[in-house]
Amino acid sequence: MSARVVATDIADATRSFERWLGQRLRLRRDDLAYKHEQMAADTFSFLRATFYRWAELWSEELPEVAEAPRVLAVGDLHVENYGTWRDVEGRLIWGVNDFDEATNLPYTVDLVRLATSAGLAAAEGHLAINLKEACAAILNGYSSSLKVGGRPMVLAENDRWLRRLAGGRLRDPVSFWSRMSGLPTARGPLPSKTQELLLQRLPDGANAVRFARRRAGLGSLGLERLVAMATWNSGLIAHEAKALVPSAWEWAHPAHGSERINYLDLIGQAVRCPDPLLDVREGWLMRRLSPDCSGVLLAELPKRRDEGRLLKAMGWEAANIHLGTRGAARTIGIDLARRKQGWLRDAATRMARRLRADWKDWRAAQSG
């Protein structure tokens, strides 16, 4: 399957990708400028912000890994793309919480990107595990989940250790709502349809509604993101609308065949306890925000933690998602069995090397 010609440098790739985005929706230029600053901060932030570059370089850098069974995959998987939510029974669930880049990909994309992110996070001091151990943990969890047909990570009787890990200090309700209350009120013309969709989600009796803007994540910076905050039954509530576009993989691989947004497709078919308050409406991701319904950042985790066990759980959850593709367990199992020992560490090392070179070029251009 053909891909676009790889841009000569990261600056050219970024300009091309942002032109592509701008043809599909209105971009927030102030958020894009902030994203550019964060890309220069460190290699881990650079990885998180530049899935478009990863998609562009993938087949060129790892041709032997790129040839693998295809599944409906996360695409932009990394160690900070996990969080918690409440299922229809009110149980606390942990797993991948962002599928903006979901599309049909070789299953290896998710595994290599997760491993690469672990290695870069460790290099920046966010993790204390070496790449060999991280890759072993990821593959252990992934293979184990494939063998048993997957299992959602319900943070109750089965995964209490993960519940303790995910319930960090910054996810305390007092801290969470203090940060939310500090969000700047949205100024200027707001998309009226989006406001209407958000208001429809608020429960009867909600009052003191305020629309605010929120910066979150890195890959989606520049896209419109609007939060409706209100008071309901003596407490704060918040719902968010985030603009969605097709996966950046479609920019890098224009012959891929579709600009379909696959967010709900992936959630619907994965081994998963879904969030009943998450939906996609008219090109907007609609979801509730609360201390229990948000991403878990590495900085929020307790300092004393079993990182090998955490990465194993991340690998397990990746398999939960890939198992939604019919026949994935068998075809992926066969492919994994034929790969040489150390293949994941080698692939992650090579991608990290290329991304680090791009990051140095980007940082030099920004400082110049």
C-alpha positions in Angstrom: 0.0 0.0 0.0 1.5 3.3 -1.1 2.5 6.1 1.2 3.3 9.7 0.6 6.9 10.6 0.0 8.6 11.0 3.3 9.3 14.7 4.0 12.9 15.7 4.1 12.7 17.0 7.7 10.3 17.3 10.6 9.5 20.9 9.9 8.3 20.1 6.4 6.3 17.2 7.7 4.7 19.3 10.4 3.7 22.1 7.9 2.2 19.5 5.5 0.3 17.7 8.2 -1.1 21.0 9.6 -2.2 22.1 6.2 -4.0 18.8 5.8 -5.7 19.3 9.2 -6.7 22.9 8.3 -8.5 21.7 5.2 -10.8 19.6 7.4 -11.6 22.0 10.3 -10.8 25.3 11.9 -7.6 25.1 13.9 -6.7 27.0 17.1 -3.4 28.6 16.2 -2.6 29.5 19.8 -2.8 25.8 20.8 -0.7 24.9 17.8 2.0 27.3 18.9 1.9 25.8 22.4 2.1 22.3 20.8 5.2 23.4 18.9 6.8 24.5 22.2 6.0 21.2 23.9 7.5 19.3 21.0 10.8 20.9 21.7 10.7 20.2 25.5 11.9 16.6 25.5 11.8 13.4 23.4 8.8 11.9 25.3 6.7 14.9 24.6 7.8 15.0 21.0 6.7 11.4 20.6 3.3 12.1 22.0 2.8 15.1 19.8 3.9 13.7 16.5 2.0 10.6 15.6 1.8 12.0 12.0 5.6 11.7 11.8 5.6 8.2 13.2 3.0 7.2 10.6 5.2 8.7 7.8 8.4 7.0 9.0 7.0 3.6 10.0 7.4 1.5 6.8 10.7 3.2 5.9 12.3 2.5 9.3 10.9 -0.9 10.1 10.0 -2.7 6.8 10.2 -6.1 8.3 8.0 -5.2 11.3 5.5 -3.3 9.1 4.6 -6.5 7.4 2.2 -8.0 10.0 -1.4 -8.8 10.4 -3.7 -5.8 10.4 -6.2 -5.0 13.1 -8.3 -2.0 14.1 -5.6 -0.5 16.3 -5.1 2.6 18.6 -2.3 4.0 16.5 -1.2 6.6 18.9 -0.5 4.2 21.8 1.9 5.3 24.5 2.3 5.0 28.3 0.2 8.1 29.0 -2.7 7.0 26.8 -4.4 5.1 29.7 -7.0 6.3 32.1 -10.1 5.3 34.1 -13.9 5.6 33.6 -17.1 4.3 35.1 -19.0 1.6 33.2 -22.8 1.2 33.0 -22.8 -0.5 36.4 -20.7 2.3 38.0 -17.6 0.1 38.3 -14.2 1.8 37.9 -12.5 0.6 34.7 -8.9 1.1 33.5 -7.6 1.0 30.0 -6.7 3.0 26.9 -8.8 6.2 27.0 -8.0 8.0 23.7 -8.7 6.6 20.2 -8.4 9.7 18.1 -5.9 8.0 15.7 -7.7 4.6 15.5 -7.5 2.9 12.1 -6.6 -0.4 10.5 -2.9 -1.0 11.0 -0.4 -3.7 11.5 -0.8 -4.8 15.2 3.0 -4.2 15.6 2.4 -0.4 15.4 0.7 -0.3 18.8 3.3 -2.6 20.4 6.4 -0.8 19.0 5.0 2.7 19.8 4.1 1.6 23.4 7.6 0.2 23.9 9.3 3.2 22.3 7.3 5.5 24.6 8.4 3.5 27.7 12.0 3.8 26.6 11.8 7.6 26.0 9.9 8.1 29.2 12.6 6.3 31.1 15.3 8.3 29.4 13.5 11.5 30.6 13.2 10.2 34.2 9.5 9.5 34.1 10.0 5.7 34.5 12.8 3.7 36.2 12.7 0.5 34.0 15.1 -0.4 31.2 13.9 -1.0 27.7 14.6 -4.8 27.8 12.5 -5.2 30.9 9.7 -2.9 29.5 9.5 -4.9 26.2 9.4 -8.2 28.1 6.6 -6.9 30.3 4.5 -5.5 27.4 4.9 -8.7 25.4 4.1 -10.9 28.4 0.8 -9.0 29.0 -0.1 -8.9 25.4 0.5 -12.6 24.7 -1.3 -13.6 27.9 -4.3 -11.6 27.0 -4.4 -13.1 23.5 -4.3 -16.6 24.8 -7.3 -16.2 27.1 -9.4 -14.0 24.8 -8.8 -10.8 26.8 -10.4 -9.4 29.9 -11.3 -5.8 30.8 -9.4 -4.3 33.6 -12.1 -3.8 36.3 -10.6 -2.1 39.3 -12.5 -4.0 41.9 -11.9 -7.6 43.1 -9.6 -8.5 40.2 -7.2 -5.6 39.9 -7.1 -3.8 43.2 -3.3 -3.1 42.9 -4.0 -1.1 39.7 -6.8 0.8 41.5 -4.4 1.9 44.2 -1.9 2.9 41.5 -4.4 4.9 39.4 -5.8 6.8 42.3 -3.1 9.3 42.6 -3.0 12.6 44.6 -3.8 14.8 41.6 -7.0 12.8 40.9 -8.4 13.6 44.3 -11.8 15.4 43.7 -10.8 18.5 45.5 -7.6 18.9 43.4 -9.4 17.9 40.2 -12.3 20.3 40.5 -10.0 23.1 41.6 -8.1 22.7 38.3 -11.3 22.5 36.3 -12.7 25.7 38.0 -9.5 27.5 37.0 -10.1 26.8 33.3 -10.5 30.1 31.3 -14.0 30.9 30.1 -14.3 30.5 26.4 -14.1 33.8 24.6 -15.1 34.8 21.1 -17.6 33.1 18.7 -18.3 29.5 19.8 -19.6 26.7 17.6 -23.3 26.9 18.3 -24.0 23.3 17.4 -21.3 22.1 19.8 -22.8 24.2 22.6 -26.2 22.7 21.9 -24.8 19.1 22.0 -23.1 19.8 25.3 -26.2 21.4 26.9 -28.2 18.3 25.8 -25.9 16.1 27.9 -26.3 18.1 31.1 -28.8 16.6 33.6 -32.1 18.4 34.4 -31.6 21.0 37.0 -28.0 21.8 36.1 -27.3 25.5 36.5 -24.6 28.1 36.4 -23.4 26.7 33.1 -20.1 28.0 31.9 -18.2 27.2 28.7 -14.5 26.9 29.1 -11.5 25.9 27.0 -9.1 23.2 28.1 -5.6 22.2 26.9 -5.0 18.5 27.3 -2.9 15.9 25.6 -0.4 16.8 22.9 -1.3 15.1 19.7 -4.7 16.8 19.5 -3.5 20.3 20.4 -4.8 22.7 17.8 -8.2 21.0 17.5 -11.3 22.7 19.1 -12.0 21.5 22.6 -14.9 23.0 24.6 -16.0 22.1 28.2 -19.4 22.8 29.6 -19.1 23.2 33.4 -22.2 23.4 35.7 -23.4 23.0 39.2 -25.8 20.1 39.8 -27.1 19.0 43.2 -24.6 21.1 45.1 -21.6 19.8 43.2 -19.6 20.5 40.0 -20.0 18.5 36.8 -18.3 18.8 33.4 -18.8 17.5 29.9 -16.3 18.0 27.0 -16.6 18.2 23.3 -13.4 17.6 21.3 -13.2 17.9 17.5 -12.3 14.7 15.7 -10.5 14.3 12.4 -9.5 11.1 10.5 -6.3 9.4 11.7 -3.0 11.1 10.8 -2.2 7.7 9.2 -4.5 8.8 6.3 -2.3 11.9 5.8 0.8 9.7 5.7 -0.8 7.0 3.6 -3.4 8.7 1.3 -4.0 5.3 -0.5 -5.1 3.8 2.8 -8.6 4.0 1.5 -10.8 5.9 3.9 -11.1 9.0 6.1 -13.6 7.3 8.4 -13.4 8.2 12.1 -13.1 4.8 13.8 -13.5 5.9 17.5 -16.8 4.2 18.2 -16.0 1.2 15.9 -13.0 0.4 18.0 -14.7 0.8 21.3 -17.7 -1.2 20.2 -15.7 -4.3 19.1 -12.9 -4.4 21.6 -12.9 -6.6 24.8 -14.1 -3.7 26.9 -16.5 -2.3 29.5 -17.3 0.9 27.7 -18.1 4.3 29.2 -21.9 4.8 28.7 -21.4 8.6 28.7 -18.9 8.6 25.8 -20.2 9.2 22.3 -19.3 10.7 18.9 -21.8 13.2 17.5 -21.4 15.1 14.2 -17.6 14.9 14.3 -17.3 15.7 18.0 -16.1 13.3 20.8 -18.5 13.9 23.7 -17.5 12.7 27.2 -17.9 13.3 30.9 -14.9 14.7 32.8 -14.5 13.8 36.5 -11.7 12.5 38.8 -12.7 9.0 37.8 -13.1 9.7 34.1 -9.8 11.1 32.9 -6.3 10.1 31.8 -3.6 9.0 34.2 -0.3 10.7 33.7 3.0 9.3 34.9 3.5 12.2 37.2 0.3 11.3 39.0 1.4 7.8 39.9 2.8 6.9 43.3 6.6 7.0 43.4 6.6 3.4 44.8 5.2 1.3 42.0 5.8 -1.9 40.1 6.5 -0.6 36.7 6.9 -4.0 35.2 3.4 -5.0 36.3 2.0 -1.7 35.0 3.6 -2.2 31.6 2.3 -5.8 31.5 -1.2 -4.4 32.1 -0.7 -1.9 29.3 0.3 -4.8 27.0 -2.8 -6.8 28.1 -5.1 -3.9 27.3 -3.5 -3.5 23.8 -4.5 -7.1 23.2 -8.0 -6.4 24.5 -8.3 -3.9 21.7 -6.8 -5.9 18.9 -9.0 -8.9 19.8 -11.9 -7.0 18.5 -10.8 -7.8 15.0 -12.1 -11.1 13.9 -9.4 -13.9 13.8 -6.8 -11.6 15.4 -5.8 -14.0 18.2 -4.8 -16.7 15.7 -3.1 -14.6 13.1 -1.2 -12.5 15.6 -0.2 -15.6 17.6 1.3 -17.1 14.4 3.1 -13.9 13.5 4.5 -13.4 17.1 5.8 -17.0 17.1 7.9 -16.5 14.0 9.5 -13.2 15.2 13.0 -13.4 16.7 13.6 -12.9 20.3 14.4 -9.2 21.0 12.4 -8.0 17.9 10.4 -5.5 19.9 13.4 -4.0 21.7 15.3 -3.7 18.4 12.3 -2.0 16.7 11.7 0.4 19.6 15.4 1.3 19.7 15.5 2.1 16.0 12.3 4.2 16.1 13.6 6.1 19.2 16.9 6.8 17.4 15.0 8.3 14.4 12.6 10.3 16.6 15.5 11.6 18.7 17.2 12.9 15.6 13.9 14.6 14.5 13.5 16.1 17.9 17.0 17.6 17.8 16.3 19.1 14.4 13.0 20.5 15.7 14.5 22.0 18.8 17.3 23.6 16.8 14.8 25.2 14.4 12.6 26.4 17.3 15.5 28.0 19.2 16.8 29.6 16.0 
